[in-house]
Amino acid sequence: MDSMLENLSKNEFISICVRDPRLQKEDLWHTHVDYDICLHTNSMCFRKKASCVRRRYSEFVWLRHCLEQNALIIQLPKLPPWNPFFSLKNREQVSQRMKGLQEFLEGVLHTPFLLSDSRLHLFLQSNLSITKIERCALGRTRYTVAEAIQRSNLDCIRIEDKGSCDSDCESSSSSSGLGQSVDSVMRDSPLPCFES
């Protein structure tokens, strides 16, 4: 039995890459940069085997804070430092930040204890905002973490929260970590990754 489990774990992979930085204008005075986070895995810890979501630096900071609260004895990987003068026009800054964000996620994903955090799964595999990730992880939505993940990356799905009946394009998910993925298109090859 032990050798069977050992063989399974040797064949598992989790490939993550951070790429495609884009400037997003919130309004006349506020902009931010977000990035594609593409995940490809055959790990039983993930409900979907391939996914791609966009996240900004402040959301990475939020994720690290959440993981830090749950993993008091584990040393978490560091994020690249915040830079008030960050510019998409500076290729070196963009390259360094993407590399740092990817290394952060790789470190998190190679720490088995952290893979049980539903907020991590929602961050990586749903289009939910941070507020909705928190609500979903606490069970305060009509949809589970698994449903949120399965519904992500689909065109504008109506999801009704327990507290309101608004329509939104964000999706949510729950990660039981078990079960087969609906999307098996890219099952056996890792995604191409950002190289610095």
QUIPE-V433316 format. One line per field, one symbol per residue. ss: DSSP state (H for helix, E for strand, - for the rest). burial: # if it has 9 or more other C-alpha atoms within 8 Angstrom, else .. Layout:
ss: ???
burial: ???
This chain:
ss: -HHHHHHHHHH--EEEEEEEEEEEE-----EEEEEEEEEEE--------EEEEEEEHHHHHHHHHHHHHH--------------------HHHHHHHHHHHHHHHHHHH--HHHHH-HHHHHHHH----HHHHHHHH-------HHHHHHH---------------------------------------------
burial: ...........#.######.#.#.......#############.############..###.##.###..#....#..#........#....#################....###.###########...######..##############...#.###........######.##.......##..##..#..
